[in-house]
Amino acid sequence: MKLLLDENLSRRIVPFLQTAFPNSSQVALLGLEGASDSEIWQYAKTNGFVIVSRDSDFQERSLVAGHPPQVVWLKIPNRSKTIVLNILLDHHTEIEQALIEQDRACVEISPSNR
């Protein structure tokens, strides 16, 4: 499963995601900086990415449009790169179970999801 981090998440964590989430990237690294949600959605759909965002926009879109792409909604306040990275890595199994095994359109991750 490869993740596409929204602009609101640091591109600097991408190298540290590669073991758990191979071929993951961030929108700016793919030339999508400033792209609309629709453009990011279509890019993720076409290229097999799971969108990761702190905004509810993609979660709401997944309710209307279904999937692909699937969405990981990080329901967390603005946090450091390290905290965001650790949240994604700590919830790796939960994310895979929800999106692959349960085929859900969106998984919500919050600090209380333990």
C-alpha positions in Angstrom: 0.0 0.0 0.0 1.5 3.3 -1.0 0.4 6.6 0.6 0.1 10.0 -0.9 0.5 12.6 1.8 -1.5 15.8 1.3 0.1 19.2 1.4 -0.7 19.6 5.1 1.8 16.8 5.9 5.5 17.1 5.6 7.4 15.6 2.6 10.3 15.1 4.9 8.7 12.0 6.5 8.3 10.2 3.1 11.7 8.4 3.2 10.9 7.0 6.7 7.6 5.6 5.4 9.2 3.4 2.7 9.6 0.2 4.7 6.0 0.1 6.0 4.4 1.8 3.0 6.7 1.3 -0.1 6.5 3.9 -2.9 4.7 6.4 -0.8 5.1 10.1 -1.7 3.8 13.6 -1.0 1.8 15.9 -3.4 4.6 18.5 -3.7 7.1 15.8 -4.6 4.9 14.7 -7.5 4.4 18.3 -8.8 1.0 18.6 -7.3 1.7 21.5 -5.0 -1.3 23.8 -5.1 -3.4 21.2 -6.9 -7.1 21.1 -6.2 -8.6 18.3 -4.1 -10.2 16.9 -7.4 -6.8 16.8 -9.1 -5.2 15.1 -6.1 -8.1 12.6 -5.9 -7.8 11.8 -9.6 -4.0 11.4 -9.4 -4.3 9.0 -6.4 -7.0 7.0 -8.2 -5.1 6.7 -11.4 -1.8 5.8 -9.7 -3.0 3.5 -6.9 -2.3 5.8 -3.9 -4.1 6.0 -0.6 -4.6 9.7 0.3 -3.5 10.7 3.8 -4.7 14.1 5.1 -5.5 16.0 8.2 -8.4 17.7 6.4 -11.9 16.2 6.3 -12.3 17.1 2.6 -11.1 13.8 1.3 -13.0 11.8 3.9 -16.2 13.6 2.9 -15.4 13.0 -0.8 -14.9 9.3 -0.1 -18.5 9.2 1.4 -19.9 10.6 -1.8 -17.6 9.1 -4.5 -16.6 5.8 -2.8 -13.3 4.4 -3.7 -10.7 4.2 -5.1 -8.8 6.0 -3.9 -9.1 5.2 -0.3 -8.4 7.7 2.5 -6.6 7.8 5.8 -7.9 10.8 7.7 -5.6 11.9 10.5 -7.9 13.5 13.1 -5.0 15.2 14.9 -4.1 18.8 15.5 -1.0 20.2 13.8 1.9 18.1 15.0 5.6 17.7 14.4 6.9 15.5 11.6 8.0 12.9 14.0 4.6 12.6 15.7 2.8 12.3 12.4 5.3 9.7 11.2 5.0 7.7 14.5 1.2 7.8 14.2 1.3 6.4 10.7 3.8 3.7 11.6 2.1 2.8 14.9 -1.3 2.4 13.1 0.2 0.5 10.1 -1.7 -2.7 10.9 -5.0 -0.9 11.6 -4.7 1.0 8.4 -4.0 -2.2 6.3 -6.9 -4.1 8.0 -9.4 -1.3 7.4 -8.4 -0.6 3.8 -7.4 -4.0 2.5 -9.2 -6.6 4.6 -12.4 -4.6 5.3 -12.2 -2.7 2.0 -13.3 0.5 3.7 -13.2 3.8 1.8 -11.8 5.7 4.7 -10.1 5.0 8.0 -10.0 7.6 10.7 -6.9 7.8 12.9 -6.9 9.8 16.1 -4.6 9.8 19.1 -7.2 7.7 21.0 -7.1 4.9 18.4 -5.0 2.5 20.4 
